[in-house]
């Protein structure tokens, strides 16, 4: 079969640069699509914003991104946004929407001790959506949760060639291990797309090896299914990286360094 006549366009949305871990999974899966990244830098980090404000903002920003890119599919590469506003986005847009949620199910399948660690933002660990995932897939196994403070910001700082405080990584790990039965954890779910970007630092802060589970590969499989027969088996083309303002200079530079052809600031309504 020859190359597809039109490569699909995929918009990857995140509050910051966490979408890069999902894009890496798309690249590893050789999904031949034109990729756009949209970072809502003007509102980063989402974990510190009120739910009502996020529910109002997220569909509007994604809608603006779709209009700008003419995307055929959008990935909400943000656990906070997905667990809060996934259905609201699906109501507002007419293209397939793929969300990113904590990878409880594969972690349960991997665990031998029956104790799993869930590392997420403080709001994601308390969402009813997260409760429902655990209730549905835990199969009697124990899921210990910790809302890490500053970890997404540390990932952003690292990508911008800064030097995050190593205590951020140590605190995140100890927040899991110091809980009752934390010494029995054998699998840790990285329930924020920023966290795989600092996996090396997290692993260095642990007292013993763990299995780490992230959502990127599952998202790539889902995208491949939804876009079946629409793309050629080749590497994605990284087209444009968008930001929404604020202190977005470093973010745009990271997107260029990652391989995007260009960056731009997306205009978003001021009252969002």
N, C-alpha and C positions, 0 to 999 in steps of 0.2 A: 504494500500500500504506500502511495506517495505521501508527500507532506500535505497537511491540511491546508486548505485554501485560505483560511482565516484562523489565526491563532487566537484563542480566547484571552480576554483581559481579566486579570484577577487583582482585586483591591484588598490589601492586607491592612487592617486598621488596628491601632493600639493607642493607648494613652501616651506612650513614649516609643522606645525602640525595641520593646519585647517582641514585636512582630518579626524581627530579624531571625529569631530562633525558628519560627515557623517557616519563613522563607528558606532558611537553610535546609529544612526538611523537604520542601518542595524541590529544591535543587538536587538533593540527594536522591530523590525519587524520579529525577529526570522528567518532570512534568513541563512539557514545552508550552509555556504560556507567557504572555507579556505581563509582568508583575509591577504593581504600583504599591507603594507604602504610604500610609497616612498616619502621622503621629500627631495627636491632639496636644501639642506642647503647651498651648495656652491654658490648659486645664490639668496638666500633669502635676502631681500624681493623683489618679482617680481614687486610690485608697483613702485619701484624706478629704474627699468631697462628699457632700450630702447626697443621699440616694435620690431625692426628688430632683435635684439639679442635674444629676447624671441621666436620669430617665428622660428628662426634657432635652438634654444636649446631645446624647449619643446618636439617636436616630437622625437628627438634623445634620450633624457633622458628617455622618456616613452618607446621607443623601447628597450632600454637597460634593463629597468625594466621588460618588458614583456619577453624578452629573459631569464632573470635570474629566473623569477618565473613561467614561462610557464602558464601565466594567460589566462583565458577564456574570461575575460571581464575587461575593465579598466574604472575607474571613474576618471575624471579630477575634483578633489574636490577643485577647485580654480577658482573663478569667473574671475580673471585677465587672467588666462591661457585659460579658456573656451571662453570668449568673444573675445579673440584675435586669438587663434590658434586651435580651436576645429576642423574645417574642415581640416586643415593641418595635424593634427594627424590622422583623419579618412582616409585620403589618404595614409598615410604611414603604417598603421597597418592593420592586417587582422581579428581582433576580434572586437566585439561591443565596442563602446566608448560612455560613458554617460557623458555629460557635466553638469556643474553647472552654472546656469545663474540666475540673479536677479528674485525673485519670485513676479513679478508684478501682474500677473493674480490672484493668490489667495488673494493678498493684496487688490486689487480692489473689490473683492467679499466681503471682510470683512468690508471695510470702510463704516461708516455711515455719516461722515462729508464730504466725497469727497476729502479729502486732505491726501495724503500718504507721509511718509518720506522714502527716500531711502538712507541708510547708506552703503557706499562702500569705496573702496580704491580710491585715487584721479584719477587714470587712468580708473578704471571701470566706474565711473560716466560719463566720457566723451566719452566712446566708441560708435561708430555707432551702434554696436549690442545692447547696452542699449537703445539708441534712438529708435531703431526699436521695441524693446519690449514694450516700453512705448507707442509709436504710435499705436501699434497693440492692446494692452490690456487695456489701461487706460480708455477707454469708456467715455471720457469727464471729468474724474476726474483729479485732479492736483497731480503731483508727484514732490515733492521737493527733490532735491539731495544734498548730502554733501559728499565730499571726505575726509574721516577721516585720519589724519596723526598720525602715531604711534600706532594705535589701534591694528593692527595685531601683532606688536612687543610686546605690553602690554600683549596680550593673551599668546604669547610664554614665556614671563617672568613669568607670573602667573603660567603656567604649570610647569616651572622649579623651582617653590617655591620661586620666587623672589617677590618683592613688587613694582609693577608699580605705577607711580605717578597718584593719583586719578584725577588730572586735565586732563589727557588724556581722561577719560570717560566723564567728564563734557564738555570738548571742543567738543567732537563728538556729544553729544546731543544738545548742544547750537547751533552748526553749522546748525542743522535743524530748531530748534525752533525760532531762531532769524531771519529767513527769513520771508518776507511778507507772511502772512497766516500760518506761522508756528504754531501759537497758536491754529489752527484748526486741526492739525495732530492727528489722532486717531490710525493709524496703521504705524508701522515702519518695513521696510524690511531690514533684515540683509544680505546684498549682499556680504558677504565675509564669508567663512566657519570658519574663526577664531572667528568671532564675537559672535556666540552662546556660545563659550567657556568662554566669559566674560559677559554673559547676566545678571547675578546677579549684577555685578558692574555697567553695563549700566542702569539697572532698578533703582538702588539706586541713580543714578545721575539725574533722571528725576523728574520734579516737579509734575507729575500726572501719573496715570497708562496709559499704551498703550497696544495695541495688537502687538505682535512681530511675524514676519513671517520669517522663514528660509527655506532652500531648502532641508535639510536632509530627511524629510519624503517623499517628492516627489521623490527624488532620490532612496530611498529604494523601493518605489512602482515600479519604472521603472526597477530596477534591478530584482525584483521579476518577472516582466512580461517577461523580456528578458531571464531569466534563468528558466522559468516555467518548472516543472517536472524534473529539473536537480539537485535539492537540497532537503535534508530532512528538515522538519520543526523543526529546532533546532537552538541553538545559533551558531553564526559563531565561527570558530576557528582562533584565532589571531596567525598567523604563524611567520612572520618575518617583522621587521621594518628596512627599508633601509634609509640611508642618502647618500649624495654625497660629503661629505668632508666639509672643512671650520671649523667653530666652532661648530662641530656637537656632541660633548660629551654630553651636556645637553639635546639635542634632543633625542639622543639614550636612555638616562636614562628615559626621559618622556615616550617613547614608551615601555620600560620595565615596568615602573610603571603602565601604562595603561593596561598591560596584554599580550603584545607580548612575545612569547617564547624566542626570540633572536633578536639581531640587527647586522647589518653589514654595511660597507661602500661600495657602488656600484661604480665601476670604470666607469668614464665618460671621454670621449675624452677631452684632455686639451684645445683644441682650441674652445670648445663650450662656 
